[in-house]
Amino acid sequence: MSLAPSPQVAACLEVLYTATIAARMLGWKGQPAGLDAADCEQLAMLMNAVHNLPHHLLEWERCDESQLRETLGIFDKRFGYDLLGTYDRIVAKHTNTQSASQ
């Protein structure tokens, strides 16, 4: 078992943070009368897009990063989020920070 490189750890954690906020907002939206079918589908697909991230962080050697990115991108296209963009920005930021400090 190998941990993900630090840029990917930071990116996955930021994506999980963003997804958690989005899920919370959907919950608040549905509080008065429940969620409609479209919101339920969005919530389920959001969690589907991110549920494997903790496992990827702990078993990076088994992670297919291109598939991870594709999963985030599919969700983004369908629901107008930017999970993939967040992932890519954080990886780039932390990769550049590591390179500059070496």
C-alpha positions as CSV (number, residue, x, y, z in Angstrom):
1,M,0.0,0.0,0.0
2,S,1.5,3.3,-1.0
3,L,0.2,6.8,-0.3
4,A,-0.6,9.2,-3.1
5,P,2.0,11.9,-3.9
6,S,1.4,15.1,-2.0
7,P,0.0,17.0,-5.0
8,Q,-2.7,14.3,-5.5
9,V,-3.4,14.1,-1.8
10,A,-4.0,17.9,-1.7
11,A,-6.2,17.7,-4.9
12,C,-8.3,14.8,-3.7
13,L,-8.9,16.5,-0.4
14,E,-9.9,19.7,-2.0
15,V,-12.3,17.8,-4.3
16,L,-13.8,16.0,-1.3
17,Y,-14.2,19.4,0.5
18,T,-15.9,20.8,-2.6
19,A,-18.2,17.8,-2.9
20,T,-19.1,17.9,0.8
21,I,-20.1,21.5,0.5
22,A,-22.2,20.8,-2.6
23,A,-23.9,17.9,-0.8
24,R,-24.6,20.0,2.2
25,M,-26.2,22.7,0.0
26,L,-28.4,20.2,-1.7
27,G,-29.5,19.0,1.7
28,W,-30.4,22.5,2.8
29,K,-32.3,23.0,-0.4
30,G,-34.4,19.9,0.2
31,Q,-35.0,20.6,3.9
32,P,-38.4,22.3,3.5
33,A,-40.1,19.7,1.3
34,G,-37.5,17.0,0.4
35,L,-35.4,16.7,-2.6
36,D,-36.9,16.4,-6.1
37,A,-35.9,13.5,-8.3
38,A,-33.3,15.6,-10.2
39,D,-31.6,16.8,-7.0
40,C,-31.6,13.2,-5.7
41,E,-29.9,12.0,-8.9
42,Q,-27.4,14.9,-8.6
43,L,-26.5,14.0,-5.0
44,A,-26.1,10.3,-5.8
45,M,-23.9,11.0,-8.8
46,L,-21.8,13.5,-6.8
47,M,-21.1,10.9,-4.2
48,N,-20.5,8.3,-6.9
49,A,-17.9,10.7,-8.4
50,V,-15.9,11.1,-5.1
51,H,-16.6,8.0,-3.0
52,N,-13.4,6.2,-4.0
53,L,-11.0,9.1,-3.4
54,P,-10.1,8.0,0.2
55,H,-9.1,4.6,-1.1
56,H,-7.1,6.1,-4.0
57,L,-5.2,8.2,-1.5
58,L,-4.1,5.1,0.5
59,E,-3.6,2.8,-2.5
60,W,-2.2,5.1,-5.1
61,E,-0.5,2.3,-7.0
62,R,-3.9,0.9,-7.8
63,C,-5.4,4.2,-8.9
64,D,-6.0,4.9,-12.5
65,E,-5.6,8.7,-12.4
66,S,-6.9,9.1,-15.9
67,Q,-10.1,7.3,-15.0
68,L,-10.4,9.3,-11.8
69,R,-10.2,12.5,-13.8
70,E,-12.7,11.2,-16.4
71,T,-15.2,10.4,-13.6
72,L,-14.9,13.9,-12.2
73,G,-15.2,15.4,-15.7
74,I,-18.3,13.4,-16.5
75,F,-20.0,14.7,-13.4
76,D,-18.9,18.2,-14.1
77,K,-20.3,18.1,-17.7
78,R,-23.7,16.8,-16.5
79,F,-24.2,19.1,-13.5
80,G,-22.0,22.2,-14.2
81,Y,-19.5,21.7,-11.5
82,D,-15.7,22.1,-11.6
83,L,-14.4,19.1,-9.7
84,L,-11.9,18.1,-12.5
85,G,-10.7,21.7,-12.8
86,T,-10.3,21.8,-9.0
87,Y,-8.3,18.6,-9.1
88,D,-6.1,19.7,-11.9
89,R,-5.5,23.2,-10.4
90,I,-4.5,21.8,-7.0
91,V,-2.2,19.2,-8.5
92,A,-0.5,21.8,-10.7
93,K,-0.2,24.3,-7.8
94,H,1.4,21.7,-5.5
95,T,3.6,20.3,-8.2
96,N,4.9,23.8,-9.0
97,T,5.4,24.5,-5.3
98,Q,7.4,21.3,-4.8
99,S,9.5,22.0,-7.9
100,A,10.2,25.6,-6.7
101,S,11.4,24.4,-3.3
102,Q,13.8,21.8,-4.7
